[in-house]
Amino acid sequence: MEVWTWWLIFAGLCFILEIATEGFLVCWFGVGALVAMATSFFIDNLIIQLIVFAVVSIILVLSTRKLKDKFEPKETPTNVYTIIGKKAIVSTTIDNLKSQGQIKIDGDIWSAKNEEDEIIPEGTAVEILRIEGVKTVVKKI
């Protein structure tokens, strides 16, 4: 088998691996292998072909890192966690056994549960300890 066929097989394996993986990295090695394959038609020296493969692959990987950082969605912080530690008023009696209860903070209504299993009546001031899923965990002040 000639050298160019090995480069083509390697490129194909890289592209198949790229399809199977989540990232966007292995395809650049496939492109590097295709450029090395094209080089093999003009230059028989395997060392030069390997250098071409390495240089092209490294340039592509490094250049797309910057693009990835530019276009990859950033984790958008929300204001949900800003309410932790704040005081709120119970708007609907909090009863963990019945899975009911709501608090009002900054004009918003939140589902709430007590850190302990005691019932907190409507109108009581509470402190928000943490958020678990869609519920605030509170304690009576």
The first five atom37 places (N, CA, C, CB, O) and aatype in JSON, in Angstrom:
{
  "aatype": [12, 6, 19, 17, 16, 17, 17, 10, 9, 13, 0, 7, 10, 4, 13, 9, 10, 6, 9, 0, 16, 6, 7, 13, 10, 19, 4, 17, 13, 7, 19, 7, 0, 10, 19, 0, 12, 0, 16, 15, 13, 13, 9, 3, 2, 10, 9, 9, 5, 10, 9, 19, 13, 0, 19, 19, 15, 9, 9, 10, 19, 10, 15, 16, 1, 11, 10, 11, 3, 11, 13, 6, 14, 11, 6, 16, 14, 16, 2, 19, 18, 16, 9, 9, 7, 11, 11, 0, 9, 19, 15, 16, 16, 9, 3, 2, 10, 11, 15, 5, 7, 5, 9, 11, 9, 3, 7, 3, 9, 17, 15, 0, 11, 2, 6, 6, 3, 6, 9, 9, 14, 6, 7, 16, 0, 19, 6, 9, 10, 1, 9, 6, 7, 19, 11, 16, 19, 19, 11, 11, 9],
  "atom_mask": [
    [1, 1, 1, 1, 1],
    [1, 1, 1, 1, 1],
    [1, 1, 1, 1, 1],
    [1, 1, 1, 1, 1],
    [1, 1, 1, 1, 1],
    [1, 1, 1, 1, 1],
    [1, 1, 1, 1, 1],
    [1, 1, 1, 1, 1],
    [1, 1, 1, 1, 1],
    [1, 1, 1, 1, 1],
    [1, 1, 1, 1, 1],
    [1, 1, 1, 0, 1],
    [1, 1, 1, 1, 1],
    [1, 1, 1, 1, 1],
    [1, 1, 1, 1, 1],
    [1, 1, 1, 1, 1],
    [1, 1, 1, 1, 1],
    [1, 1, 1, 1, 1],
    [1, 1, 1, 1, 1],
    [1, 1, 1, 1, 1],
    [1, 1, 1, 1, 1],
    [1, 1, 1, 1, 1],
    [1, 1, 1, 0, 1],
    [1, 1, 1, 1, 1],
    [1, 1, 1, 1, 1],
    [1, 1, 1, 1, 1],
    [1, 1, 1, 1, 1],
    [1, 1, 1, 1, 1],
    [1, 1, 1, 1, 1],
    [1, 1, 1, 0, 1],
    [1, 1, 1, 1, 1],
    [1, 1, 1, 0, 1],
    [1, 1, 1, 1, 1],
    [1, 1, 1, 1, 1],
    [1, 1, 1, 1, 1],
    [1, 1, 1, 1, 1],
    [1, 1, 1, 1, 1],
    [1, 1, 1, 1, 1],
    [1, 1, 1, 1, 1],
    [1, 1, 1, 1, 1],
    [1, 1, 1, 1, 1],
    [1, 1, 1, 1, 1],
    [1, 1, 1, 1, 1],
    [1, 1, 1, 1, 1],
    [1, 1, 1, 1, 1],
    [1, 1, 1, 1, 1],
    [1, 1, 1, 1, 1],
    [1, 1, 1, 1, 1],
    [1, 1, 1, 1, 1],
    [1, 1, 1, 1, 1],
    [1, 1, 1, 1, 1],
    [1, 1, 1, 1, 1],
    [1, 1, 1, 1, 1],
    [1, 1, 1, 1, 1],
    [1, 1, 1, 1, 1],
    [1, 1, 1, 1, 1],
    [1, 1, 1, 1, 1],
    [1, 1, 1, 1, 1],
    [1, 1, 1, 1, 1],
    [1, 1, 1, 1, 1],
    [1, 1, 1, 1, 1],
    [1, 1, 1, 1, 1],
    [1, 1, 1, 1, 1],
    [1, 1, 1, 1, 1],
    [1, 1, 1, 1, 1],
    [1, 1, 1, 1, 1],
    [1, 1, 1, 1, 1],
    [1, 1, 1, 1, 1],
    [1, 1, 1, 1, 1],
    [1, 1, 1, 1, 1],
    [1, 1, 1, 1, 1],
    [1, 1, 1, 1, 1],
    [1, 1, 1, 1, 1],
    [1, 1, 1, 1, 1],
    [1, 1, 1, 1, 1],
    [1, 1, 1, 1, 1],
    [1, 1, 1, 1, 1],
    [1, 1, 1, 1, 1],
    [1, 1, 1, 1, 1],
    [1, 1, 1, 1, 1],
    [1, 1, 1, 1, 1],
    [1, 1, 1, 1, 1],
    [1, 1, 1, 1, 1],
    [1, 1, 1, 1, 1],
    [1, 1, 1, 0, 1],
    [1, 1, 1, 1, 1],
    [1, 1, 1, 1, 1],
    [1, 1, 1, 1, 1],
    [1, 1, 1, 1, 1],
    [1, 1, 1, 1, 1],
    [1, 1, 1, 1, 1],
    [1, 1, 1, 1, 1],
    [1, 1, 1, 1, 1],
    [1, 1, 1, 1, 1],
    [1, 1, 1, 1, 1],
    [1, 1, 1, 1, 1],
    [1, 1, 1, 1, 1],
    [1, 1, 1, 1, 1],
    [1, 1, 1, 1, 1],
    [1, 1, 1, 1, 1],
    [1, 1, 1, 0, 1],
    [1, 1, 1, 1, 1],
    [1, 1, 1, 1, 1],
    [1, 1, 1, 1, 1],
    [1, 1, 1, 1, 1],
    [1, 1, 1, 1, 1],
    [1, 1, 1, 0, 1],
    [1, 1, 1, 1, 1],
    [1, 1, 1, 1, 1],
    [1, 1, 1, 1, 1],
    [1, 1, 1, 1, 1],
    [1, 1, 1, 1, 1],
    [1, 1, 1, 1, 1],
    [1, 1, 1, 1, 1],
    [1, 1, 1, 1, 1],
    [1, 1, 1, 1, 1],
    [1, 1, 1, 1, 1],
    [1, 1, 1, 1, 1],
    [1, 1, 1, 1, 1],
    [1, 1, 1, 1, 1],
    [1, 1, 1, 1, 1],
    [1, 1, 1, 1, 1],
    [1, 1, 1, 0, 1],
    [1, 1, 1, 1, 1],
    [1, 1, 1, 1, 1],
    [1, 1, 1, 1, 1],
    [1, 1, 1, 1, 1],
    [1, 1, 1, 1, 1],
    [1, 1, 1, 1, 1],
    [1, 1, 1, 1, 1],
    [1, 1, 1, 1, 1],
    [1, 1, 1, 1, 1],
    [1, 1, 1, 0, 1],
    [1, 1, 1, 1, 1],
    [1, 1, 1, 1, 1],
    [1, 1, 1, 1, 1],
    [1, 1, 1, 1, 1],
    [1, 1, 1, 1, 1],
    [1, 1, 1, 1, 1],
    [1, 1, 1, 1, 1],
    [1, 1, 1, 1, 1]
  ],
  "atom_positions": [
    [[0.84, -1.18, 0.0], [0.0, 0.0, 0.0], [0.88, 1.24, 0.0], [-0.95, 0.0, 1.21], [1.93, 1.28, 0.65]],
    [[0.44, 2.24, -0.73], [1.21, 3.46, -0.79], [0.92, 4.34, 0.43], [0.91, 4.22, -2.08], [-0.07, 4.14, 1.12]],
    [[1.81, 5.29, 0.67], [1.71, 6.14, 1.86], [0.43, 6.97, 1.84], [2.94, 7.07, 1.94], [-0.19, 7.17, 2.89]],
    [[0.03, 7.47, 0.68], [-1.15, 8.32, 0.63], [-2.4, 7.6, 1.1], [-1.36, 8.84, -0.78], [-3.31, 8.21, 1.67]],
    [[-2.47, 6.29, 0.87], [-3.65, 5.54, 1.33], [-3.7, 5.48, 2.85], [-3.65, 4.11, 0.73], [-4.77, 5.5, 3.45]],
    [[-2.51, 5.39, 3.48], [-2.48, 5.4, 4.95], [-2.95, 6.75, 5.5], [-1.06, 5.08, 5.46], [-3.67, 6.81, 6.49]],
    [[-2.54, 7.81, 4.82], [-3.0, 9.14, 5.25], [-4.51, 9.26, 5.08], [-2.29, 10.25, 4.45], [-5.19, 9.84, 5.93]],
    [[-5.04, 8.73, 3.99], [-6.48, 8.78, 3.74], [-7.24, 7.96, 4.78], [-6.79, 8.28, 2.33], [-8.28, 8.4, 5.27]],
    [[-6.74, 6.79, 5.11], [-7.38, 5.95, 6.14], [-7.35, 6.67, 7.49], [-6.67, 4.57, 6.25], [-8.35, 6.69, 8.21]],
    [[-6.19, 7.26, 7.82], [-6.08, 7.98, 9.08], [-7.05, 9.16, 9.13], [-4.63, 8.47, 9.29], [-7.71, 9.39, 10.14]],
    [[-7.15, 9.9, 8.03], [-8.08, 11.03, 7.96], [-9.52, 10.54, 8.15], [-7.94, 11.78, 6.61], [-10.29, 11.15, 8.89]],
    [[-9.87, 9.46, 7.49], [-11.22, 8.9, 7.64], [-11.51, 8.5, 9.06], [0.0, 0.0, 0.0], [-12.6, 8.76, 9.58]],
    [[-10.54, 7.86, 9.72], [-10.72, 7.47, 11.12], [-10.89, 8.7, 12.02], [-9.52, 6.63, 11.61], [-11.69, 8.69, 12.95]],
    [[-10.14, 9.76, 11.72], [-10.28, 11.0, 12.5], [-11.68, 11.58, 12.34], [-9.23, 12.04, 12.07], [-12.29, 12.03, 13.32]],
    [[-12.2, 11.58, 11.12], [-13.53, 12.14, 10.88], [-14.61, 11.28, 11.54], [-13.8, 12.26, 9.38], [-15.59, 11.81, 12.07]],
    [[-14.44, 9.98, 11.51], [-15.4, 9.08, 12.19], [-15.34, 9.31, 13.69], [-15.1, 7.59, 11.85], [-16.38, 9.37, 14.35]],
    [[-14.15, 9.44, 14.23], [-13.99, 9.71, 15.66], [-14.6, 11.06, 16.03], [-12.51, 9.68, 16.06], [-15.18, 11.21, 17.11]],
    [[-14.47, 12.04, 15.15], [-15.06, 13.36, 15.4], [-16.58, 13.26, 15.49], [-14.66, 14.36, 14.29], [-17.19, 13.92, 16.33]],
    [[-17.17, 12.46, 14.65], [-18.62, 12.27, 14.7], [-19.03, 11.61, 16.0], [-19.1, 11.42, 13.5], [-20.1, 11.91, 16.55]],
    [[-18.2, 10.72, 16.51], [-18.53, 9.99, 17.73], [-18.27, 10.78, 19.0], [-17.75, 8.72, 17.77], [-18.77, 10.41, 20.06]],
    [[-17.5, 11.86, 18.91], [-17.18, 12.63, 20.11], [-17.96, 13.94, 20.13], [-15.68, 12.92, 20.19], [-18.53, 14.36, 19.13]],
    [[-17.97, 14.55, 21.29], [-18.73, 15.78, 21.48], [-17.96, 17.03, 21.09], [-19.18, 15.89, 22.9], [-18.55, 18.01, 20.65]],
    [[-16.67, 17.01, 21.25], [-15.86, 18.19, 21.0], [-15.66, 18.44, 19.52], [0.0, 0.0, 0.0], [-16.18, 17.71, 18.68]],
    [[-14.9, 19.47, 19.2], [-14.59, 19.82, 17.82], [-13.09, 19.93, 17.7], [-15.3, 21.15, 17.39], [-12.55, 21.02, 17.51]],
    [[-12.4, 18.79, 17.81], [-10.95, 18.79, 17.83], [-10.35, 17.79, 16.86], [-10.47, 18.49, 19.22], [-9.43, 18.13, 16.11]],
    [[-10.86, 16.57, 16.85], [-10.23, 15.49, 16.1], [-10.31, 15.73, 14.59], [-10.9, 14.16, 16.44], [-9.45, 15.26, 13.84]],
    [[-11.32, 16.46, 14.14], [-11.45, 16.7, 12.7], [-10.25, 17.47, 12.16], [-12.74, 17.47, 12.4], [-9.89, 17.3, 10.99]],
    [[-9.62, 18.31, 13.0], [-8.47, 19.07, 12.51], [-7.28, 18.15, 12.24], [-8.07, 20.14, 13.51], [-6.46, 18.44, 11.36]],
    [[-7.2, 17.06, 12.98], [-6.15, 16.08, 12.67], [-6.47, 15.37, 11.37], [-6.01, 15.07, 13.82], [-5.57, 14.99, 10.62]],
    [[-7.76, 15.19, 11.09], [-8.16, 14.61, 9.8], [-7.81, 15.53, 8.65], [0.0, 0.0, 0.0], [-7.34, 15.07, 7.61]],
    [[-8.03, 16.83, 8.83], [-7.66, 17.8, 7.79], [-6.14, 17.81, 7.62], [-8.18, 19.23, 8.14], [-5.64, 17.86, 6.5]],
    [[-5.41, 17.76, 8.73], [-3.94, 17.69, 8.65], [-3.49, 16.45, 7.9], [0.0, 0.0, 0.0], [-2.52, 16.5, 7.14]],
    [[-4.18, 15.33, 8.11], [-3.83, 14.09, 7.4], [-4.12, 14.23, 5.9], [-4.61, 12.89, 7.98], [-3.37, 13.71, 5.08]],
    [[-5.2, 14.92, 5.55], [-5.51, 15.12, 4.12], [-4.45, 16.01, 3.46], [-6.91, 15.75, 3.95], [-4.07, 15.77, 2.31]],
    [[-3.98, 17.03, 4.18], [-2.92, 17.89, 3.62], [-1.62, 17.08, 3.5], [-2.69, 19.16, 4.52], [-0.89, 17.22, 2.52]],
    [[-1.34, 16.24, 4.49], [-0.15, 15.38, 4.41], [-0.28, 14.4, 3.25], [0.06, 14.62, 5.75], [0.71, 14.08, 2.59]],
    [[-1.51, 13.91, 3.0], [-1.74, 13.01, 1.88], [-1.44, 13.74, 0.56], [-3.19, 12.48, 1.89], [-0.8, 13.18, -0.33]],
    [[-1.92, 14.99, 0.45], [-1.64, 15.77, -0.76], [-0.14, 16.0, -0.92], [-2.39, 17.12, -0.72], [0.39, 15.97, -2.03]],
    [[0.54, 16.22, 0.19], [1.99, 16.4, 0.16], [2.69, 15.13, -0.32], [2.51, 16.8, 1.55], [3.71, 15.19, -1.01]],
    [[2.13, 13.98, 0.04], [2.76, 12.7, -0.33], [2.76, 12.46, -1.84], [2.04, 11.54, 0.36], [3.55, 11.67, -2.35]],
    [[1.87, 13.15, -2.58], [1.88, 13.02, -4.04], [3.1, 13.7, -4.66], [0.6, 13.6, -4.63], [3.53, 13.34, -5.76]],
    [[3.65, 14.7, -3.95], [4.77, 15.47, -4.49], [6.1, 15.16, -3.8], [4.49, 16.94, -4.38], [7.17, 15.28, -4.41]],
    [[6.03, 14.75, -2.51], [7.25, 14.51, -1.75], [7.15, 13.13, -1.12], [7.47, 15.62, -0.65], [6.18, 12.83, -0.41]],
    [[8.14, 12.29, -1.38], [8.13, 10.92, -0.86], [8.66, 10.81, 0.57], [8.94, 10.03, -1.76], [8.49, 9.77, 1.2]],
    [[9.28, 11.84, 1.08], [9.9, 11.81, 2.4], [8.82, 11.8, 3.5], [10.85, 13.01, 2.59], [8.06, 12.76, 3.63]],
    [[8.75, 10.73, 4.28], [7.73, 10.58, 5.32], [7.91, 11.6, 6.44], [7.77, 9.16, 5.91], [6.93, 12.06, 7.03]],
    [[9.16, 11.96, 6.75], [9.43, 12.95, 7.8], [8.79, 14.29, 7.44], [10.96, 13.13, 8.02], [8.16, 14.93, 8.28]],
    [[8.94, 14.71, 6.19], [8.35, 15.97, 5.75], [6.82, 15.88, 5.81], [8.82, 16.32, 4.31], [6.14, 16.83, 6.21]],
    [[6.28, 14.75, 5.41], [4.83, 14.57, 5.48], [4.33, 14.66, 6.92], [4.42, 13.21, 4.87], [3.3, 15.27, 7.19]],
    [[5.07, 14.05, 7.85], [4.7, 14.13, 9.27], [4.79, 15.56, 9.79], [5.6, 13.21, 10.1], [3.95, 15.98, 10.59]],
    [[5.79, 16.3, 9.36], [5.93, 17.7, 9.77], [4.76, 18.52, 9.23], [7.28, 18.28, 9.26], [4.19, 19.34, 9.95]],
    [[4.4, 18.29, 7.97], [3.26, 19.0, 7.38], [1.99, 18.67, 8.16], [3.09, 18.62, 5.89], [1.2, 19.56, 8.48]],
    [[1.8, 17.4, 8.46], [0.64, 16.98, 9.24], [0.6, 17.69, 10.6], [0.65, 15.46, 9.45], [-0.44, 18.22, 10.99]],
    [[1.73, 17.69, 11.3], [1.79, 18.3, 12.63], [1.56, 19.81, 12.57], [3.13, 18.01, 13.29], [0.8, 20.35, 13.38]],
    [[2.2, 20.49, 11.64], [2.08, 21.94, 11.55], [0.65, 22.35, 11.21], [3.05, 22.49, 10.49], [0.08, 23.23, 11.85]],
    [[0.06, 21.7, 10.2], [-1.31, 22.04, 9.8], [-2.28, 21.75, 10.94], [-1.73, 21.24, 8.53], [-3.15, 22.56, 11.23]],
    [[-2.14, 20.61, 11.58], [-3.04, 20.24, 12.68], [-2.93, 21.22, 13.84], [-2.73, 18.83, 13.17], [-3.94, 21.66, 14.39]],
    [[-1.71, 21.58, 14.21], [-1.5, 22.5, 15.34], [-2.06, 23.88, 15.02], [0.0, 22.6, 15.69], [-2.7, 24.51, 15.86]],
    [[-1.82, 24.36, 13.81], [-2.34, 25.68, 13.42], [-3.86, 25.67, 13.47], [-1.85, 26.06, 12.0], [-4.46, 26.62, 13.97]],
    [[-4.49, 24.64, 12.95], [-5.95, 24.57, 12.96], [-6.51, 24.47, 14.38], [-6.43, 23.37, 12.14], [-7.49, 25.14, 14.7]],
    [[-5.89, 23.66, 15.21], [-6.37, 23.52, 16.59], [-6.24, 24.85, 17.34], [-5.58, 22.41, 17.33], [-7.18, 25.28, 18.0]],
    [[-5.09, 25.49, 17.22], [-4.88, 26.75, 17.94], [-5.77, 27.87, 17.41], [-3.43, 27.16, 17.84], [-6.26, 28.69, 18.19]],
    [[-5.98, 27.92, 16.1], [-6.81, 29.0, 15.55], [-8.28, 28.81, 15.91], [-6.65, 29.07, 14.04], [-9.01, 29.79, 16.07]],
    [[-8.73, 27.58, 16.02], [-10.14, 27.38, 16.36], [-10.38, 27.47, 17.86], [-10.61, 26.03, 15.84], [-11.53, 27.61, 18.27]],
    [[-9.37, 27.39, 18.67], [-9.55, 27.6, 20.12], [-10.1, 29.0, 20.37], [-8.21, 27.39, 20.89], [-11.01, 29.18, 21.18]],
    [[-9.53, 29.99, 19.68], [-9.99, 31.36, 19.85], [-11.42, 31.52, 19.36], [-9.06, 32.34, 19.12], [-12.22, 32.22, 19.98]],
    [[-11.73, 30.87, 18.24], [-13.11, 30.92, 17.74], [-14.07, 30.25, 18.7], [-13.2, 30.27, 16.36], [-15.18, 30.73, 18.92]],
    [[-13.65, 29.13, 19.26], [-14.5, 28.41, 20.2], [-14.8, 29.27, 21.42], [-13.83, 27.11, 20.63], [-15.94, 29.32, 21.88]],
    [[-13.78, 29.93, 21.93], [-13.98, 30.79, 23.08], [-14.9, 31.97, 22.75], [-12.65, 31.31, 23.6], [-15.65, 32.44, 23.6]],
    [[-14.82, 32.43, 21.5], [-15.63, 33.57, 21.09], [-17.11, 33.19, 20.92], [-15.09, 34.15, 19.79], [-17.99, 33.95, 21.31]],
    [[-17.38, 32.02, 20.35], [-18.74, 31.64, 20.01], [-19.4, 30.69, 20.99], [-18.76, 31.04, 18.68], [-20.62, 30.5, 20.95]],
    [[-18.62, 30.08, 21.87], [-19.2, 29.14, 22.83], [-20.1, 29.91, 23.81], [-18.09, 28.36, 23.6], [-19.7, 30.94, 24.34]],
    [[-21.3, 29.39, 24.03], [-22.19, 30.12, 24.95], [-21.59, 30.18, 26.35], [-23.57, 29.46, 25.0], [-21.12, 29.18, 26.89]],
    [[-21.64, 31.36, 26.9], [-21.14, 31.56, 28.26], [-22.25, 31.21, 29.25], [-20.65, 33.03, 28.48], [-23.43, 31.34, 28.95]],
    [[-21.84, 30.77, 30.42], [-22.82, 30.5, 31.46], [-23.34, 31.85, 31.96], [-22.2, 29.66, 32.64], [-22.59, 32.68, 32.47]],
    [[-24.63, 32.04, 31.79], [-25.22, 33.32, 32.16], [-25.66, 33.27, 33.61], [-26.41, 33.66, 31.24], [-26.55, 32.5, 33.97]],
    [[-25.05, 34.1, 34.43], [-25.48, 34.1, 35.83], [-26.87, 34.73, 35.93], [-24.46, 34.87, 36.72], [-27.18, 35.71, 35.24]],
    [[-27.69, 34.16, 36.78], [-29.03, 34.7, 36.98], [-29.09, 35.34, 38.36], [-30.1, 33.58, 36.84], [-28.18, 35.2, 39.18]],
    [[-30.17, 36.03, 38.59], [-30.32, 36.7, 39.87], [-30.91, 35.79, 40.94], [-31.17, 37.92, 39.7], [-31.19, 36.25, 42.05]],
    [[-31.11, 34.54, 40.62], [-31.73, 33.61, 41.56], [-30.95, 33.54, 42.86], [-31.83, 32.21, 40.94], [-31.54, 33.59, 43.95]],
    [[-29.65, 33.44, 42.76], [-28.84, 33.24, 43.96], [-28.61, 34.53, 44.74], [-27.52, 32.64, 43.58], [-28.03, 34.5, 45.83]],
    [[-29.05, 35.65, 44.22], [-28.89, 36.91, 44.94], [-29.86, 37.02, 46.11], [-29.09, 38.09, 44.0], [-29.68, 37.87, 46.98]],
    [[-30.89, 36.17, 46.15], [-31.86, 36.24, 47.25], [-31.42, 35.46, 48.48], [-33.2, 35.74, 46.79], [-32.01, 35.6, 49.55]],
    [[-30.39, 34.65, 48.34], [-29.91, 33.86, 49.48], [-29.4, 34.81, 50.56], [-28.79, 32.85, 49.04], [-28.61, 35.71, 50.29]],
    [[-29.87, 34.58, 51.77], [-29.48, 35.42, 52.9], [-30.42, 36.58, 53.15], [0.0, 0.0, 0.0], [-30.32, 37.25, 54.18]],
    [[-31.34, 36.83, 52.23], [-32.28, 37.94, 52.4], [-33.46, 37.52, 53.26], [-32.78, 38.43, 51.03], [-33.71, 36.33, 53.48]],
    [[-34.17, 38.51, 53.74], [-35.36, 38.29, 54.56], [-36.58, 38.32, 53.65], [-35.48, 39.38, 55.69], [-36.61, 39.05, 52.66]],
    [[-37.59, 37.52, 53.97], [-38.83, 37.45, 53.2], [-39.99, 37.28, 54.17], [-38.79, 36.28, 52.16], [-39.8, 37.01, 55.35]],
    [[-41.19, 37.44, 53.63], [-42.41, 37.26, 54.42], [-43.17, 36.07, 53.85], [-43.3, 38.55, 54.4], [-43.32, 35.93, 52.64]],
    [[-43.65, 35.21, 54.75], [-44.42, 34.04, 54.32], [-45.78, 34.53, 53.82], [-44.6, 33.0, 55.49], [-46.51, 35.2, 54.55]],
    [[-46.11, 34.2, 52.57], [-47.39, 34.62, 51.99], [-48.41, 33.49, 52.03], [-47.2, 35.1, 50.55], [-49.61, 33.75, 52.03]],
    [[-47.96, 32.26, 52.06], [-48.82, 31.08, 52.24], [-48.12, 30.19, 53.26], [-49.07, 30.31, 50.87], [-46.93, 29.93, 53.14]],
    [[-48.87, 29.74, 54.25], [-48.3, 28.94, 55.34], [-47.4, 27.84, 54.79], [-49.4, 28.33, 56.2], [-47.76, 27.11, 53.87]],
    [[-46.2, 27.74, 55.39], [-45.23, 26.73, 54.96], [-45.41, 25.48, 55.81], [-43.76, 27.26, 55.07], [-45.27, 25.5, 57.03]],
    [[-45.73, 24.39, 55.12], [-45.93, 23.09, 55.78], [-45.23, 22.03, 54.93], [-47.46, 22.76, 55.97], [-45.74, 21.64, 53.88]],
    [[-44.08, 21.57, 55.39], [-43.3, 20.58, 54.63], [-44.05, 19.28, 54.41], [-41.99, 20.29, 55.34], [-43.92, 18.65, 53.36]],
    [[-44.85, 18.85, 55.4], [-45.56, 17.59, 55.27], [-46.62, 17.63, 54.17], [-46.21, 17.24, 56.59], [-46.9, 16.61, 53.54]],
    [[-47.2, 18.8, 53.94], [-48.19, 18.95, 52.87], [-47.56, 19.49, 51.58], [-49.32, 19.89, 53.33], [-48.26, 19.71, 50.59]],
    [[-46.26, 19.7, 51.59], [-45.53, 20.27, 50.45], [-46.15, 21.56, 49.95], [-45.47, 19.26, 49.31], [-46.38, 21.75, 48.76]],
    [[-46.42, 22.44, 50.89], [-46.99, 23.73, 50.5], [-46.26, 24.84, 51.22], [-48.49, 23.79, 50.8], [-45.63, 24.63, 52.25]],
    [[-46.35, 26.01, 50.66], [-45.77, 27.19, 51.27], [-45.18, 28.1, 50.24], [0.0, 0.0, 0.0], [-44.59, 27.66, 49.25]],
    [[-45.35, 29.41, 50.49], [-44.8, 30.41, 49.59], [-44.3, 31.59, 50.41], [-45.84, 30.87, 48.55], [-44.8, 31.88, 51.5]],
    [[-43.3, 32.26, 49.84], [-42.8, 33.49, 50.45], [-42.84, 34.59, 49.4], [-41.35, 33.29, 51.01], [-42.91, 34.34, 48.2]],
    [[-42.8, 35.82, 49.9], [-42.75, 36.97, 49.0], [-41.48, 37.74, 49.3], [-44.02, 37.87, 49.15], [-41.22, 38.12, 50.44]],
    [[-40.7, 37.96, 48.24], [-39.47, 38.72, 48.38], [-39.3, 39.61, 47.16], [-38.24, 37.78, 48.56], [-39.4, 39.15, 46.02]],
    [[-39.05, 40.87, 47.41], [-38.87, 41.86, 46.34], [-40.01, 41.83, 45.33], [-37.54, 41.62, 45.63], [-39.79, 42.04, 44.14]],
    [[-41.22, 41.58, 45.79], [-42.39, 41.56, 44.92], [-42.61, 40.25, 44.19], [0.0, 0.0, 0.0], [-43.6, 40.1, 43.48]],
    [[-41.7, 39.31, 44.35], [-41.83, 38.0, 43.69], [-42.32, 36.96, 44.68], [-40.48, 37.57, 43.06], [-41.99, 37.0, 45.86]],
    [[-43.1, 36.02, 44.18], [-43.58, 34.89, 45.0], [-42.72, 33.68, 44.67], [-45.1, 34.6, 44.74], [-42.53, 33.34, 43.5]],
    [[-42.22, 33.03, 45.71], [-41.4, 31.84, 45.57], [-42.02, 30.7, 46.35], [-39.95, 32.09, 46.05], [-42.57, 30.91, 47.43]],
    [[-41.95, 29.48, 45.81], [-42.31, 28.3, 46.59], [-41.25, 28.14, 47.66], [-42.42, 27.0, 45.69], [-40.07, 28.42, 47.45]],
    [[-41.69, 27.67, 48.83], [-40.74, 27.59, 49.93], [-40.99, 26.35, 50.76], [-40.82, 28.83, 50.81], [-42.09, 25.81, 50.81]],
    [[-39.93, 25.91, 51.41], [-40.04, 24.86, 52.42], [-39.15, 25.24, 53.58], [-39.65, 23.46, 51.84], [-38.16, 25.96, 53.43]],
    [[-39.52, 24.73, 54.75], [-38.8, 25.04, 55.96], [-37.61, 24.09, 56.09], [-39.72, 24.94, 57.19], [-37.69, 22.93, 55.68]],
    [[-36.53, 24.59, 56.64], [-35.37, 23.74, 56.87], [-35.71, 22.65, 57.89], [-34.17, 24.57, 57.36], [-35.19, 21.53, 57.82]],
    [[-36.57, 22.97, 58.82], [-37.03, 22.0, 59.82], [-38.47, 21.65, 59.47], [-36.92, 22.55, 61.29], [-39.04, 22.23, 58.55]],
    [[-39.05, 20.72, 60.17], [-40.4, 20.29, 59.82], [-41.5, 21.03, 60.57], [-40.54, 18.83, 60.07], [-42.63, 20.55, 60.63]],
    [[-41.2, 22.18, 61.13], [-42.25, 22.93, 61.81], [-43.03, 23.78, 60.81], [-41.66, 23.82, 62.92], [-42.5, 24.16, 59.77]],
    [[-44.26, 24.05, 61.13], [-45.12, 24.88, 60.28], [-44.82, 26.35, 60.56], [-46.64, 24.57, 60.53], [-44.72, 26.77, 61.71]],
    [[-44.66, 27.12, 59.48], [-44.43, 28.56, 59.62], [-45.68, 29.26, 59.09], [-43.12, 29.02, 58.84], [-45.99, 29.15, 57.9]],
    [[-46.39, 29.99, 59.96], [-47.65, 30.61, 59.54], [-47.44, 31.82, 58.63], [-48.44, 31.03, 60.76], [-46.36, 32.41, 58.59]],
    [[-48.49, 32.16, 57.9], [-48.51, 33.3, 57.0], [-48.19, 34.58, 57.77], [-49.88, 33.42, 56.31], [-48.65, 34.77, 58.9]],
    [[-47.41, 35.47, 57.15], [-47.05, 36.74, 57.78], [-45.76, 36.7, 58.58], [0.0, 0.0, 0.0], [-45.31, 37.74, 59.06]],
    [[-45.16, 35.53, 58.75], [-43.93, 35.38, 59.53], [-42.72, 35.79, 58.69], [-43.77, 33.93, 60.04], [-42.67, 35.52, 57.49]],
    [[-41.77, 36.44, 59.32], [-40.52, 36.8, 58.63], [-39.59, 35.59, 58.64], [-39.82, 38.03, 59.31], [-39.45, 34.9, 59.65]],
    [[-38.98, 35.34, 57.5], [-38.06, 34.21, 57.36], [-36.79, 34.68, 56.66], [-38.72, 33.04, 56.58], [-36.77, 35.73, 56.03]],
    [[-35.73, 33.87, 56.78], [-34.48, 34.12, 56.07], [-34.29, 33.01, 55.04], [-33.27, 34.19, 57.05], [-34.52, 31.84, 55.34]],
    [[-33.88, 33.38, 53.85], [-33.65, 32.4, 52.78], [-32.26, 31.82, 52.95], [-33.82, 33.05, 51.36], [-31.27, 32.54, 52.92]],
    [[-32.19, 30.49, 53.13], [-30.91, 29.81, 53.36], [-30.27, 29.34, 52.06], [-31.12, 28.63, 54.29], [-29.06, 29.5, 51.86]],
    [[-31.07, 28.77, 51.19], [-30.55, 28.24, 49.93], [-31.71, 27.97, 48.98], [-29.72, 26.93, 50.17], [-32.88, 28.15, 49.32]],
    [[-31.35, 27.55, 47.77], [-32.34, 27.19, 46.77], [-32.12, 25.73, 46.4], [-32.26, 28.12, 45.52], [-31.0, 25.34, 46.07]],
    [[-33.18, 24.95, 46.45], [-33.13, 23.54, 46.04], [-34.14, 23.35, 44.93], [-33.42, 22.57, 47.26], [-35.35, 23.34, 45.16]],
    [[-33.64, 23.19, 43.73], [-34.53, 23.06, 42.58], [-35.26, 24.38, 42.35], [0.0, 0.0, 0.0], [-34.64, 25.39, 42.04]],
    [[-36.61, 24.35, 42.5], [-37.4, 25.57, 42.31], [-37.93, 26.11, 43.62], [-38.55, 25.31, 41.35], [-38.74, 27.03, 43.63]],
    [[-37.48, 25.55, 44.73], [-37.96, 25.99, 46.04], [-36.85, 26.64, 46.84], [-38.54, 24.81, 46.81], [-35.68, 26.27, 46.77]],
    [[-37.27, 27.65, 47.6], [-36.35, 28.25, 48.56], [-36.45, 27.48, 49.86], [-36.66, 29.76, 48.78], [-37.52, 27.02, 50.26]],
    [[-35.32, 27.34, 50.51], [-35.29, 26.72, 51.84], [-35.1, 27.85, 52.83], [-34.14, 25.63, 51.96], [-34.14, 28.62, 52.74]],
    [[-36.03, 27.96, 53.8], [-36.03, 29.1, 54.7], [-35.99, 28.65, 56.16], [-37.27, 29.96, 54.46], [-36.21, 27.48, 56.48]],
    [[-35.69, 29.6, 57.02], [-35.82, 29.37, 58.46], [-36.49, 30.59, 59.07], [-34.42, 29.09, 59.12], [-36.34, 31.71, 58.59]],
    [[-37.23, 30.34, 60.12], [-37.94, 31.42, 60.81], [-36.93, 32.32, 61.49], [-38.96, 30.86, 61.82], [-35.95, 31.84, 62.07]],
    [[-37.17, 33.61, 61.43], [-36.26, 34.56, 62.11], [-36.72, 34.72, 63.53], [-36.24, 35.95, 61.38], [-36.11, 35.48, 64.29]]
  ]
}
